[in-house]
Amino acid sequence: MKLERISVKIGLEKPVKLLHVTDTHLDFADARDDEKKRALAGRMGHPDKESVFDEQIAFARASCDLLVHTGDLIDFVSVPNVEKARALLKDEKIFFIAGNHDYSQYVGEAWEDNAYRMNSYMKMGYGFGVPMFWNTRAVGGVNVIGIDNSYYQFEDWHLWRLKREAEKGLPMVLAFHDPIFEKSLYEEHMRRQPGGCTYLVGCDEEHLLPYDEFRAVQQRPTDATMRVIDYIKSEPLIKVILTGHLHFPFVSNLTDSLLQIVSGGGFCGDATEVTLV
């Protein structure tokens, strides 16, 4: 496991430790799946991603209050991937919110929207047996809130529920798959992948210019998305954002007081221990 450590002051009397893991990309398939799914098996990264995740879980059990997983636990929907996800997420030590691959039937074979998401969710037998669209957990006086923004958008109901969570008066840690646009993160991604797109939520038209038409349409923010982002940046109880999707680590400030932590690919052993004090 390649562990980063970050400490964030949010005014707690007793520290809370979170292990942030993202993008595990379990990629199993077997005879119960079709040939196309079997061809996808083993396509990504570390040859034994399940053992890597087991190591991360063991570390969280021994040293942290909660493991926060921000999506893409599986690479595509297959019988063994869903079985393994359901078994792993029975662990009360793990807090999970979904990413785009957690609903992918064949990885990039179709336009992914709410209808696609719900079709996959139902085919899996109501997902992984845990909350996948919205999740909350109080730990050590901190409210951890998971939001499924896996298709690069927020929705108005997210805003309504965030405001209800703020009424509890606890410091809030947000967890979601796709990072919010921030200039230095955008520039780092473009440095790593020149001429591509950055997969960030809330890019303005200037920063969408390098994108091809498909990616620009896919990632152009809706009005609801911008309303949620504006609220996230303005709500003083929101202290930290944990996110992933990019497969490289990066830490930056969305505002002077709001830190966004992107963890690297869990499939290759990356994880971030976040200590809230």
N, C-alpha and C positions, 0 to 999 in steps of 0.2 A: 504494500500500500504506500502510495506517495502522498504524504500528509502535509497540508498547509495549515498554519495556525494563525488565527486572527482574534484579537480581543476588541470588544466594542463596549464603550461606556454608555449605559442607558439608565443608570441610577438605581440599580438593584441592591438590596441589602445583602443578598447571598448570590454568588455567581451561578449562572445556568450555562451548561455546556451542550451545544448541539453539534452533531456530526452531519455535515451537509454532503450528500452523495447525489449524483445525477447521472443520467445517460449510461445505465448499466448495459443495455442492449442485449439481453439474453436472446439467443438466436437458435433455438432448437426446433426441430421438426422430426416427425417419425412416420411410420406407415399409416397412421390415421389421417395424415395430411396429404394434399395432392402433390403432384410432382413439382409444380411451380414453387410451393412453399418449401419442399425439401431442398430445392436448388438454392434457396436463400440461406439455409442453415450454415452457420459458421462463417458468415461473410464479413464479420467485423472484429477487428482488434484482437485482444488477448485470447489465447486458445481455451482458457478455462475461466470465463467471466463469472460463473456461478461461485467458484472457489474464492475469487477476488471479492465478490459481494459478501460471502460468508465471513471473510476476514474483516471487512468493514463493519459488519453487524457485531462480530465478537468484540471489536474495539469499542463500539458504541455501548455495548452492554457493560463493559468493564470500566469505561472512563467518561461516559457522557450521559446526560439526562434523556436524550432523544436523538434518534437518527431521522433526519429530514431528507426524504428522497423527492427530488423535483422532476420526476418523469423520465420517460423512455426506459422504464424498467425492462420492457421487452422490445425487441427490434421489429417484430411483426406478430400478428395474431396467428398462433398455431396451437394445436392441442397441448403439447408439452409446455410451451411458453406460458399459456394461461394457467395450467396446472401448477407450474413452479411459482408464478406470481402469486396465486391465491395462497399457496402454502407459506411463502415467505412473508406475506403481508398479514398473516395471522399473529405475527409477533407484535405485541403491544409496544415494543421499543421503537417500532418503525412508524413514522408519519409519512403519508404518501399523497402526492397529487400528480395527475396524469400529464404526460407529454404526447406529442403527435404520434410517435411510433407505437404507443400503447393501444392505438386504434387502427394501425395500418394493417390492411389485409395482405398486401403484397409489396409494400414500399413504393410509393410514387405512381401507382397504377391508375389513380383517379383523382379528381378534384376533391380536396378534403374540406368539408364544411360541417355544419351541425347535423345535417341528415346523414352524412357519411359516418360521423362520430357515433350517432345513436344506433345506426345499423350495426356497426361493429360491437357496440356495447351490448346490444341484445343478442347478437350471435355468440358472444362470450358467456351468455347466461347471466346478464347484469354485471358485466365487467369483472373485476378481480375480487368481488365480495367485500370491498371497502369503498368509502366515498372517493370518487374519482373526479367529480366536477367542482366540488367545494368541500373543504375539510377544515376543521378547527380542533385545536388541542391546547389546553392550558397546562403549562409546566413551569413550576417555580415562580409563579407570579407573572409569567409572560404568556401572551396569547399568540400562538402560532396559527396562521391562517393560510390555507392552500387554495389557490384559484387556478382553474384550468383555463389557461390562455394559449393553448397549444396550437391554435391556428392564427396567431399573431393579433388577436383582437380581445378586448374586454367587452362586457355587455352591461346594460343599465342595471340589471338585477345584481351584478357584482357590486356596483356602487351602493345600491340600497343595503345590501348585506354588510358591506364594509362599514357603513355608517352605524348599523345596529351593533356591530362588534365594538366600535369605538365607544359606544355608550357604556360598555363594561368598565372603562377607565383603566384598562391594563395596557402596558407597553406592547406593541404589536410587531411581530416578525412576519412578513409576507413571504410565501413560497410559491413560485410558479415556474413554468418551464422556459418560456421565452423572455429574454431580458428586455427591459425598457431602453429605448434609445438614449444614449449619452455619447457626446461627441468623441471623447477619447477612446471609448469602447468601439465605436463605429470605425474610427481611424485605425485601431489595432487590427480589427477584422479585415479591413481593406488592405492593410499591410501584409497580412498573412495570406489573403486570397484576393489579389488585385483584380479589379474589373468584375467582381462577382456581386453578390448581395450580402447583407450582414445579418439577416434574420432577426432584426430588432423590432420591437413593438413601438409604434409612434413616430416613425421617421417622417419628417416633413418632405415636401416636394423637392426641395433642393438636394436632399440626401438620397432621394429615390432615383435621381437622374441616371446614375450608372447602372441601375437594375435593368434586366430585360423586361419585356412587357408582361410576361407571365408572373414574374416575381413582384413587379410593381403593383399589379392588380391584387395579387395575393396578400401583400403586406401593407398596402396603403391603409392608414388608420381610419376607422369610422369615427363619427362624432361621439358615439358612446365610448369608444376606446380612449379618446382624448379627454373626455370628462372624468373617466376613472383615473387616468394618469395625473390629471390636474389635482384630483382629490388626494391621491397617494402622496404627491409632492407637498401638499399643503397641510395634511393631517399630522400634528405634532406627536401623536401617539405611535405612529408608524416609524420604527427606529432602524430596521434592517430589512433588506430584500435578499432572499436566497434564490438563485436561478441557475440555469444551465444551458443546454441545447447547442452551445458553440464548440464544445469539446476542447476548450482551452480555459485556463484560469485567468480571471481578471477582476480587480477590485477598483471601484470608482465611486464618487459621490454624485448622486442625482441632484441633491441640493447640499447646502452647507452642513445639514444635519442628518441626511439620509444616505446610508451606505448601500450600494448594490454589490453583492458578492456573487460572481460567476465561478462555479467550480468546474474543473476540467472533467474529461470523460471518465466516469466510474468504471467503464469497461477495461481501461488500462490501469486502474488502481488509484486514480486521483480521488481525493476527498479533502474536505476543509473542516477543521475543528474550530467552531465559532464559540468563543467564551463571552457571554454577556455579563457585564458587571455593573 
